[in-house]
Amino acid sequence: MEKKEKKDQKKKKVQSDKPVTVHITNHNKFEKGVGAFITNLNHLTIVMDSEGNMKLDANQVPIMPHTDVDVEERQPEEDEGDDDVLAVVKKCFKSTSEFTKEKVKKIIEDYYNDSNPNLALIEITLYDHDQLWHRNDHKPFVEALVAWGLLNIANDEIMDSVLSSIRHKHSNLPKEGGYESWGLKFKNEKNTCTSIGKELGETMPYRYKKKE
C-alpha cells in the first residue's frame, strides 16, 4: 500500500514537471506588450513549464515567413490648449515645431511637383526618418499638410482623389522595412526617397539600422 502511494506521488510529480504545450492559431489573439500584435499567424507553439513560464521555441521562427510582429507607436492625446492647426498636425507628425514645418515645406516644394503619388514617397520617407506616427495613415498626413498651408485641397472630391492616388502608390511599394532596402524594381522611388532623406538632414536620421 505504501509503495503504491509513493508510486502515485512520483507519477504526479513527473506530470507536473512535464511542459505544457499551447498552440496558437489564427483563431487566437496573441499580444506582446501594449500596442503590439502578430499578424498573418498560421501556427505558433508556446511551451509552458511547471512553474507557469511560457517560452517560444526560436527554431520555429524561420518556418513562419508570414508572421510579422508590428509595434504601433502611441501618439499623444489632444491638449485642450491646442489650436485647430496644431490639433490636426499632432495627429500625424511627432513634432509640430516650426523647424519641422520648414523642413516639410521645402520637401513639398522640391518633390511634390503636383503629383499625388509623390506624396506617398514623401510620407514614407518622413515615416522612415521617424517624423510620423504611422507609415500609411494617409488622410491625417494630407490634412496636416493642408493645415500647415503646404497643400491646397479645395473640396472633399479632390481630397478623395488625392488619397486614392497615395493609396495606389503605397500598394505597389514594399510594405516592410525602410526605403533603403528596396530592390532594383523600385530604383526610381528609392532614389527619390534617398534624396528626400538627405534634405531632412542629420537631425532627422533614418530610423532603420543601415546594413554595413
Secondary structure, 3 states (H helix, E strand, C coil): CHHHHHHHHHHHHHHHHCCEEEEECCCCCCECCCCEEEECCCCEEEEECCCCCEEECHHHHHHCCCCEEEECCCCCCCCCCCCHHHHHHHCCECCCCHHHHHHHHHHHHHHCCCCHHHHHHHHHHHHHCCCECCCCCHHHHHHHHHHCCCCCCCCHHHHHHHHHHHHHHHHCCCCCCCHHHCCHHHHHHHHHHHHHHHHHCCCCCCCCCCCC
